[in-house]
Amino acid sequence: MELGAITEPVDPLASERPLIMGILNVTPDSFSDGGRFFDFDKACEHGLEMAREGADVVDVGGESSRPGADPVPEAEEIRRVIEVVSVLAPVVRVSVDTVKPAVAEAAVGAGATLINDVSATLAQLSADLGVGWVAMHSRGNPANMSSLVDYSDVVGEVMEFLASQATAAKDLGVAEVWVDPGIGFAKTAEQNLALLAATRRLSGLGFPLLVGTSRKSFLGQLTSWQGEIPPPQDRFEASLATATWAMLEGARMVRVHDVPAAVDAASVVHATRDASHRL
């Protein structure tokens, strides 16, 4: 497999420019690109392509977390992701998108250095394995999360949860802790917008902030035209707009499907911020 020119990995805690996490769904049923990269060779090719395009991290997931998705047996999820991780890890930083301890441990053994944890339950494992950890806010599971949206103060409750989980992880010995408000996970469109509007507050929690909005359903609702909601693959502009907003408001990393545009946006955000500091 031709690797092409891969940029040197960026230290996530030292980089001044926002980082880009490319999404690699090794599943048949993800909401946006389910099935496109389920084949091993196609998955590896796409992961390497994102690395060439400038992704700082490639996030490999073998179980869809979209609302209504069916659970995947542990052994099958391991089968889906481990060989892909082992191919990508020598050339780009790899995170594993999983809630299962055995999958996370196997992926780290194959070269992953970040656990992207929708459940926010794997801090101790991350500490034991000596890898980074992303604590994401969610409620329930794919089968019921859409009904668990009763918040009195969505921003305050998400911030309190993330601060608690991240602080506990630090106390356990996790050196690299990220927080993610979980846009689209057990939130309505209005709640997603409230969290996006609060990005600066979220980025002030004292932990690097990861934001993922790419192609999500609330963007389709926002950009509907004459009652027609655009499908996920037609939400590029809305995805880029929200990723750029998040970066401008302090997100240290954004999780995206469309890497080249996000890399360009991150470069412009960084250059503009740098120029503003010199005024």
PyMOL commands that set and color helices and strands:
alter all, ss='L'
color gray80, all
select helices_A, chain A and resi 40-53+74-88+101-110+123-129+145-147+154-172+189-197+199-203+217-222+232-234+236-248+259-278
alter helices_A, ss='H'
color red, helices_A
select strands_A, chain A and resi 19-25+57-61+93-97+114-117+132-136+177-180+210-212+253-256
alter strands_A, ss='S'
color yellow, strands_A
deselect
rebuild
show_as cartoon
